[in-house]
């Protein structure tokens, strides 16, 4: 099970016995979803073929940055979303800042792979297998000094990937968490079989 979590060139792979969950850090430092489904082998060609491409913003969409006119958060398959950076969809993280604003922009900072840790105060997944590893992806909103950790735990044999979020306020003032959803899963509009 030492290959359940793989990271290569800012592409994150989580594999169970029969499934793969894959995302990457895009060129504007947001986590973008690539694949969740049957287990697949990932290489440069796989990643390239799964990435969404656009040469310009679509319709009346808002470009994320002046120098990246083709980067529009509302059309990306994001791993996490918040208000105020051009993604007009329902956010998975909503925080009221001390000044009343709710504008946040969580961008990629770093990651770590560690042994699974159970939460002390809330229900958490656990396993008899003490070798469960988890991927922790650290995001940060630099302007507001708030960090967001997305923690993925992979249970290979039972085909489960659990996910939770931690919000760390490094701001000098209190913030109010209005919504904190552990999963934000954008999928391409297709005919899915459930």
MOJOHU-V416136 format. One line per field, one symbol per residue. phi: phi as a letter, one per 30 degrees, with the letter a starting at -180 (. if undefined). psi: psi as a letter, one per 30 degrees, with the letter a starting at -180 (. if undefined). A space follows every 50 residues. Layout:
phi: ???
psi: ???
//
This chain:
phi: .dcdbbbbhicccbbcebbbbbbbcddcicdbdcabledbdcbedddddd ddbadadchcdcddbedbdccbddcddddabbdjcjcdddddbbbcdedj dbdbbdcdcabbcbdecdddcbebdabdddcdcbcccccbcddchbcbcc cccccedchbbcbbbbccccddcdccddabcdbbbdbddbdccc
psi: gfgejkkkhgkkkkkaeflkjklljafgglkkkekjbkklkkaeeeeeff kkkkfllkbglkkelefiffjjefflilfklllggfjglklfkjkklegf lgklijlkeallklkkkkkeflkllllfjfgklkkjkklkjeeghkkkkk jkkkjeeghkjlkllkkjjglflkljjekjkfkjjkkkjljkk.
//
